[in-house]
Amino acid sequence: MSSLLPLVGLFENLKQEIPITRRREYLTRDDALEQLKRLTGKNFGFSIEEWNSYLSSIDFNLNNLER
């Protein structure tokens, strides 16, 4: 599961759930999208639904990750 952890932050940034005050974790939506595309080889644009569907298909689940 640890190999999915970078995707967690990127997906949260894409959804704009990480505030700018969390400087170490914050990325703009554009930067998050570019990194998601680079890491996954997929391009769903800013569609949260499509990214969520794809990430679910690779057994990605934010609710099951320990923080």
Long-range contacts (C-beta under 8 A, 24 or more apart in sequence): 1-64, 1-65, 4-58, 4-59, 4-60, 4-65, 5-65, 6-35, 6-39, 7-36, 7-39, 7-40, 7-55, 7-60, 8-62, 8-65, 10-35, 10-36, 10-39, 11-36, 11-51, 11-52, 11-55, 11-60, 11-62, 12-62, 14-46, 14-48, 14-51, 15-48
